[in-house]
Amino acid sequence: MNDDHIHPVIDLLQENLKLWELPIVTHLSETDHDPFEILISTLLSLRTKDEVTAVATARLFRLAQSPTEMLKLPEAVIIKAIYPVGFYRNKTRTIHLICRELIDRYHEHVPDEIDELPTLKGVGRKTANLVVSLGYGKPAVCVDTHVHRISNRLGYVSTKTPEQTEQALRLKLPVPYWTNYNTLMVAFGRHVCRPVSPLCSRCPVFGYCDRKNVGKSR
């Protein structure tokens, strides 16, 4: 893929986004730019389907809206609220640990720096980038499995790991595209550019794609 083709690719994916379901964290950011809710929702979303995450997040935040309120909830109450998200018991403990750190270290304020957020228990680069971009509106490139796979499949980058993909995108992806790139790629990856047997016959950017490592497709 020619690097300059990223512009029409983004335009086409943005145009088709209205046909696809938004990721739950993106949806939350459009209705409520609360970095704390985005942080907790992203944590809950790991290894969990979006529809489950959406219901669990809503139930939990009806009970508590701040680190102090969340820390007052017994673990059993949080478990009941977030079940059946993946690893719900471990995530409950992580939520309490994060809330304690936010209170003790940051006066309940969620950090807005990508390098600071991963110092919190259970927060990785993906979560940090989402909180910074969707919660604070600051430029950040969030790379998950969809972003890593599709960026390489298109031929826009040539990397082996999500960490390498993030660094490559920071160097070449125009900054105005950073915040929305994850939303576009996740929606595109779930509905069309799937990991196995992608729907190439329905792909809006087929003409720009190198189809790297694509075997069977539909």
N, C-alpha and C positions, 0 to 999 in steps of 0.2 A: 504494500500500500504506500503510495506517495504521501509524504508527511503533510503536504498541503490539502490532501483529501479529508483530513480530520474536520475541516469546516463544513463541507456538505454532509459528511457522516453525522456530525452533531445535529445539524439542521434537520436531517431526515428522521433521526431518532427522536428528537424533540417533537416533531410533527406527529409521530406515531405514538408518543407517550400517552396521549389522551385515550388510546385504545387499550392500554395496558393498566393493570392495577399497580398503584404506587407502593413501594416498600413502606412498612408501617412507620418506621422512624421518620421518613420523609413526610408522610402524612401528618405525624405529630408536629413536625417543625412548621408546617403550614398553618396549623391551628393554634399552636402554643409553643413559643420559642423558649420554653423553660429548659435550660441546660441540664438541670437535675433530672427532669423527666426523660429527656433524651438519653442521658447517661444510663439510667436504670433500664429504660426500654431496650436500649442496645444490648445491655448485659443479658436481659431476658431473652432477646432474639437469637442468641448464639445457640446453634443446633436445635432451633425451634421454628416451626412454620409461622408465617406472618399472622395468619388468622388466630392462632393460639396466643401469640405475643400480644396482639391488639386487645384481646379480651382480658388477659392477665394483667397488662399494664393498667387498663381502665379499672379493674377491680382493686388493684393495689393502691392506686392514687386516689381512689375514693376514701381510703382509710388513712392515708398520710400523704402530705404534699411537700415535706421538707425533711432534711436529714434528722433533725431532732424528733419530729413526729414519727418518722420511720423507725428510729432506734427504740422508741417506746413500745413498738409493736412486738409482742413475743414471736419467736421464730415460728411457732405453730400457726399463728395467725397469718404470717407472710406465706408460709407453705400452702396453706389453704387458699390464699388469694391467687397465687401464681400457678398452682397446679393446673394443667399437666405440662408446663414448659420443661424442656430438657434439663436434667440435672438440677431439679428445683430445690433439693435440699442444700446442695453446694452453693447454688446461687443465693439462697436465703442467707447463708452465713456470710457470703461475700457482700451482700447488700448491707448487712449490719457493720461489717468491717469498713466498707467504704464510707458509710454514714459517720462512723466514729472518727475516721481520718478527716473527713470534711469539716467536722465540728472542731476537732482538736487542732488541725493544721491550717484551716482556711476560713474559720468563722462561718461555716456552712456554705461558703461560696465555692462553686465548681470552678476549678482552674480553666483558663482559656488558652493555655499554651500546650502545644502538641507534645513537647518534651517533658512537661510537668505531669500531665494526666496519667501516663503509664506508671508513675510512682505509686498510684493507688492500686490496692489489691484487685486483681482480676481485670484490669484495664490494659488492653493492648493497643497497638498502633491504629487498627481499624476503628475501634471505639473512640480513641482520642481524636482522630481526624473527623469522625462524624459529629462529635460534640462541638469541636471547634468550628466546623463549617455550618452545621445546621442549628446549633445552639447559640453561636455568637456571630455568625455571618462572616467569619474570617476565611480567607483562602486556605483550603486544605484538600489534599488528594486522598480519599479513602479507598483503599484497595482491598477488596475481598476476593473470593474465588471467581466470581463473575467478572470483575474488572480485570483480574490477572489473566483469566482464560481468553476473554474476548479481545483484549488489547493485543495479545499475542496472535490470536487467530486472524485478526484483521491484518496483521503484519505491521502494526504501528510501533510495537516494541518487540524485542527479542530477549526475553528474560526467563530465568528458571524458577524464581520464587516471587511471592507477593511483595516481599521487601524490596527486591530488585526492581519490580514493576513500579512501585511507588517512587523510587529514586529516578527511574527513567522518565516517568510521566512528569515529575517535577521539573525536569530539564527541558522537555519538549512540548508538553501540552500547554496551550495558551492559558494563562491564569484565569481569564473570565470563564473558562469551562470547568475549572477545578471543582467548584461546589456541587454542580449538578451532574458531574461525570458518573459518580457512583449510582445515583438514582437512575440515570439513563441505562447504564450497563446492567444493573440488577434487573430492571423491568424487561429489558431486551433479552437478557439471558434466561429469564424464567419463561418467557412467552415464545421466543423465536430461536435465539442462539443458544440452545440447550447444550449441556455437556456432552451428551450422547445423542447421535442422530439429530443434529440441528435441522430446523425447518428452513433450509436454504431456498426452497421454492417460494416462500412467503417473506423472505428477508428484504427489508427496504433498502439495505446498503450492500446487496449482493455484488453490484457492479464495482464496488471499491474494495472488496474483501479478498485477501490472499488465500483464505481458507486453509491456513496452515494447520497441519495435524488433523484435518477433517477427513475421516474415512467415509463411513456410511452417513448419508444425509437424506432428508425428505424434501 
